[in-house]
């Protein structure tokens, strides 16, 4: 009986501390190089007064270089300002232990694409790719992220990370605070 209880406790603790399984949207190895990217994960959702915005991210490994891809989606019937990424754009992640991790934008200028749907809404889609600085992986694997700041060409925006939320768009549960703790191992 004692051994059965210990075995049950051991199995429960293993499942409790297990990392999330890696789910890739792309995993390519060919003569040009290697590319591996995780599926997009929602880290922010805001809906207010007919306006909505979503932020998705994915981790990628291109020929050994780890990157974070951010996709921002905005939907509104009102005017939406264009936030552009340029070579000086940065992404800052504040951890709950007070440390700040900086990611540098790749040298691609991008102001997004504006599309109008059949219901009269303007939809802006903007993407950015950010490179991890040396030594930032270890800190991101240890502590949850509490806030993200994106420095655009002409503006800076802050996003508070929630511990958990249920998306109105996908009806799925997301845990943005622990995204890096759970998924960085997928691109190491």
Secondary structure, 3 states (H helix, E strand, C coil): CHHHHHHHHHHHHHHHHCCCCCCEEEEEECCCCEEEEECCEEEEEEEECCEEEEEEEEEEEECCEEEEEEEEEEEECCCCCCCCECCCCEEEEEECCCCEEEEEECCCCECCEEEECCCCCEEEEEEEEEEECCCHHHHHHHCCEEEEEEECCCCEEEEECCCCEECCCCCCEECHHHHHHHHHHHHC
